[in-house]
Amino acid sequence: MTTTIPSRRWWPGLDRLAIGLSGLCVVHCVASAVLLAMLSAAGAMLLNPIFHEVGLAFAILLGAFALGRGILEHGYVMPAAMGALGLGIMAGAMSLPHDAGGGAETLWTVVGVGLLAFGHDLNRRATA
C-alpha cells in the first residue's frame, strides 16, 4: 500500500517560513554576539579608573566654580559645605575596592553624588 502525500498549496509556504526563521535565527545569534561584545567593551571602558578620576576632577572644578560663585552672590556657606561633603564622599569612595561584592564603592558614590546635587539645589534656591 502506497501512501501519497497530499499536494497542498500551502506546503511551499512552510519551506519559505522555515528558511525565514533560520535566517532570523542566524541574525539573532550574530547580533547577540556583537551586542555582548560591544557591551563588554563599553563596560570595561566605564569601569576604567581614569573614567572615574576624570569625572571626579570635573565635578570638583564645576562644584568649586558654581558653589563658590553662590557664596559670593548670596553669602550662604551651607550649599558649598554640603557640596564639599558630597565631593569628599565621592573621593573617598574611589579608595574602596572596586570589585567588592558588597557594592560599598557604588553606595558611597551615590550618597556623595546625592549630597553634591543637594548642595547645588540649595545654591540654586538661594540665588533665585
FENFENTA-V720592 format. One record per pair of residues at least 6 apart in sequence whose ideal C-beta (glycine too) atoms are under 6 Angstrom apart, sorted by the first residue. I is the first residue (numbers start at 0). J is the second residue. D is the distance in Angstrom with one decimal. If there is no record, write none. Layout:
I|J|D, I|J|D
//
This chain:
51|93|5.9, 55|89|5.9, 59|86|5.8, 62|82|5.0, 62|86|5.7, 66|78|5.8, 66|79|4.0, 66|82|4.6, 66|122|5.6, 69|78|5.5, 69|122|4.0, 69|126|5.9, 70|79|5.5, 72|126|5.6, 73|125|4.3, 73|126|5.7, 75|125|5.0, 78|118|4.9, 78|121|3.9, 78|122|3.7, 81|114|5.9, 81|117|5.6, 81|118|3.5, 82|115|5.2, 82|118|3.1, 84|114|5.4, 85|111|4.7, 85|114|3.2, 85|115|3.2, 85|118|6.0, 86|115|5.9, 88|107|5.8, 88|110|5.7, 88|111|3.4, 89|108|5.8, 89|111|3.5, 92|104|5.2, 92|107|3.8, 92|108|4.4, 95|103|5.1, 95|104|4.2, 97|104|5.9
//
